[in-house]
Structures are given as C-alpha cells and as structure tokens.
Amino acid sequence: AAEAAGARDREAVARAEAAAATARTEADASAREAARARSSLEATKRAAAEAAAEEEKKAEQLRMHAAVAFTPLGQLVTGRAKFAFEGNGAYGTLELYNAAQPDATPPALRQLAQHYRDLFCNSGRGDLAVPQGDGTVVVPQARNKYAGELSRIVLVKNELLENAFTTGLLLNERARTVGAAGGMHNPPNPDEFELEKEAVRSVLKSKMKYGELLGFEKASVIPTFHGCSHEAADAICSSGMANAADAVQNGIFFGGGLYTSTSGEYGGGYARSQDDGGFVEPGVGGLNPRPGNPNGEHVVLMQLGNIRRAYVGTRGRDYPQHGAIISAQDPASFSFLHSDSTGQVARAIANGTLDPNYLVNVQTGYDSRYFIVGGDAIGFQAVNLLGHTGKRNDPKLPAAYDELIFKESNQLCPQALFYIKRPPGGTGPSW
C-alpha cells in the first residue's frame, strides 16, 4: 500500500512537473510570439516612418520645384495635356486658384496651387542681409504685403514660348558642359572673388532651381515676377516680353533689357502704378494709380527665367564714387547703367576710375544683370549687403527688393498670372 501510494505521489509530481514544463513552453512560445509581434510592429512602424519621410521628401522636392512642373522640363508632374487649358488664341489659361471658391481647385492641382500661393505670398520685402559662415549671405524676407489681396491664380500655356525657352536651356546646358574647363561659354565674372559681389551672387544662386529634377546638371531656372497692365500681360503671354529700351519716363535704372524681380511684392507695386517704371509702395495710393480690370484686379505675371551668364552688380563697381552718394533724385547717385548717367560715365572714364569699355562689356557681354536694391528712401538703387551703403558712417540698409534684367525674350517663359484685389475694408484672406 505504501509503495502504491508512493507511486501515485511520484506520478502526480511527474504530471505536475510535465504540466509546469508545458506551461513554461507555452509561456516561452507566447513570449517569443509577442516578441515577434513587437518586432514586426516596430518594423512596420519604421517602414511607415521611412515611407512617410520619403513622401515628405518628395513633397518638399515638389514644393521646391513645382515652378517648373508645368513646362516641358518638369518631371514631377506628368501628362500636362490632361489639364484643359481654355483659349483658342496664342496661349491658353487654366484657373488654378480662386479666393472666392478655394475648394474649386481640382484635387490634382491643389498641391501645385499651394506652391504658387507660397511662391507669391512669401516673396515680400527683404531685411538686413545676414552673412553665413560659409561666405554666403541670407536675406530674410517678410510676407508679401499683397498676400491678403491675392484673388486668383491663372496658369498660362504658350507652346511657342515654352519651346523657345526649353531650346535656350538645352543650349545653355551644352555651353556649360563642353570643353575641358567646364565650358568655353561659361567664363568667370570680373572681380570673381570680390566679397560684396560674391555676397550678391550667393543670394541670386539661392533663388535658382537646379538639379536632376529639371533634367540638367548646369542649366537652371528662376521664378520671376513682373507687374504691369492687363494689356501688357496679355501681350507678354502672347509673344513674350519687350525690351525696356523705350521705357524712359523714369529712366532705365540698370540698362536696357527685360525687367523682372524675384519679389512678388515688388511686382505688385508696379502692377498698381500707371507710371512707366513707377513703383507704388504697399498700402500707398501713388500719384498715378493704374486702373484695375472690371473686377477691380491688378495683375502680376510670373515667368521662369533662364539667367545664362549673369552680371552681378554692386555699388562699388557700378556707381560713381563707389556708391558713396545716396539720393532718390540726384543723377550722381544713379548707377553707370542708368539712362541719365551719360555725364557720370564720361567723367569716370576721363578720371580713370571706369573702363572705357564698361558699358559695352556689361550690356553685351552678359545675358542678364542682377542688382539688389533698397527702398524708396534711396530711390530703389542698389544697396551693399556686407556693410554700410553710402559713406563710411552711413547705416547698413535692408536689401528690400531686387532687379533681374534679361537680355532676350526667349530667356523668359510665362507661367502664371497672379491677380490682386484690394477688398472692402482693406483686409483680405490670410494663408
């Protein structure tokens, strides 16, 4: 009996141990399964995070390069033909955004519409330049004061102008890549390492759109704005810009050419002024305001620009007395390229401070010219970025706006019309 009881006890102990072992095995299996599940979940989260990061990267690239998405160069938005452009004339149009019906923008175009709004609304007046550790300069920009007045954005498509523009970019790419020295048609600017010139050049380069997304290694495009009458905008969208050689009511500040700016606010000021070359400060009526269209709108044209070889202007190089004179009216304060500076140029050549071939070299040896200018206080003349503007004890001035002047019409391609309208009460939508 004792042996039988002992056997039963041993059997019970064995069963208990077996059950415990089974429980441990099952627990271990459950733990492993939970670990695998956690690992799988973490892997899924990582994959989702990586995918989200990649999508955000693509979205950022799209935001950065959407200005070229509606040209033959754009590789981010394909099948432009599926969007119906209205108009049977020289160019077609497609309303991208309407402030009165913001939800009417087709879903396929909403991201592009946001990019164009950002492009215009974030291109306001510049502040004091901030030198960076790598030798470049950053000019902080305020919000465009016309942002609250943006009523419509209308895309423009002119196949002839697009083809001419694209051909120019292809030729520019070829010119900059042939030859052992990086292209015989890509020589350096004079004073290549002069600090002020390098500072201005760094600002210009920061506004260019480069990279394989454009299909080029060397050629680049830049978004530009041009405020004008509705009739002029229609003419430009039909057949391209006209040279400013005859626009002499207020003088040609930086020589003949096709005048644009990277500032939408600067363009808005010209859209409001009927004076040839006159600028209306935001919020100021001006002496000769331009009438709007029947809807009370004024227009700012956005074009892509092909800079090619740019001349970068500075006060030290391109102004009498190295830019020491500051005035909104005195011809002695105008650049050598100004249409009223004939006497200043002659005197500078006579006293040996200006190369006799200066005008020919600057206006014919380059495909574009770029100047960063101040506000109305100095007559929208150029400012220095790295130090005082004017005499030694004069203050440093904000880099308010810029002037980008092109040589030929095929360097510009119309992309969009930005309509601004002063709403009742002087307030408008905010973005």
MOKA-V799042 format. One line per field, one symbol per residue. phi: phi as a letter, one per 40 degrees, with the letter a starting at -180 (. if undefined). psi: psi as a letter, one per 30 degrees, with the letter a starting at -180 (. if undefined). burial: # if it has 24 or more other ideal C-beta (glycine too) atoms within 12 Angstrom, else .. A space follows every 10 residues. Layout:
phi = ???
psi = ???
burial = ???
//
This chain:
phi = .ccccccccc cccccccccc cccccccccc cccccccccc cccccccccc cccccccccc ccccbccbcb bcccbcbbgd cccccchbcc abbaccabcc bccccddcbc ccccccccdc ccbcccbccb cbccgcbbbc bccdccdcbc babbcbbbcc cccccccccc ccccccbcgc cghccbcccc fdbccccccc ccccccccbb hcccgbcbca bacbbacacc ccccccccbg cbcccccbdb gccbgcibca accccccccc ccbcccgcbb cdgbcgcacc cccdcgcbbb cbbcbbcfcb cccacccbbd ffgccbacbc dccccccccb bdcccccccc cgcbcdcdcc cccbcbcabb bcbcccdbgf ccbcccacbh cdccccbccc aabbbbcbcc cbbdbabbbb accdggbacb b
psi = eeeeeeeeee eeeeeeeeee eeeeeeeeee eeeeeeeeee eeeeeeeeee eeeeeeeeee eeeegffgfh lffkgejlhf ffkjklkgbf llljjekjff ifffkkeffe eeeeeeeeee fgiaklakkj klfgflkkjk klkkfgefgj elkklkjjee eeeeeeeeee eeeeeffllf ggjfghllll hegkeeeeee eeeeefflja lfffgleell lkklkjkale eeeeeefegl llkgfgigeg ljehllajkl lfjeeeeeee ffkfkjgkkj kkfkelfikk kaafggklkk kklkkjebjk kjkleeeglk hhgfkkkfek fffllffkfg geeeeeeeee ggfkkfgeee eeffflflkk kklaafeggh lllkefaljb legllklkie alkjklelfg fkjkelkjkk kjlkfglakk .
burial = .......... .......... .......... .......... .......... .......... ########## ####.##..# ....#..... #########. ....#...#. ###.###### #########. ......#.#. ########## ########.. ##.###.##. ###.##.... .....#..#. .....##### ####.##### ..####.### ########## .###.###.# #..#..#..# ########## ########## ####..#### ##.......# ......#### ########## ########## ###.##.... ########## #..##..#.. ...#...##. .##..##### ######.### #######.## ......#### ########## ########## ##........ .
//
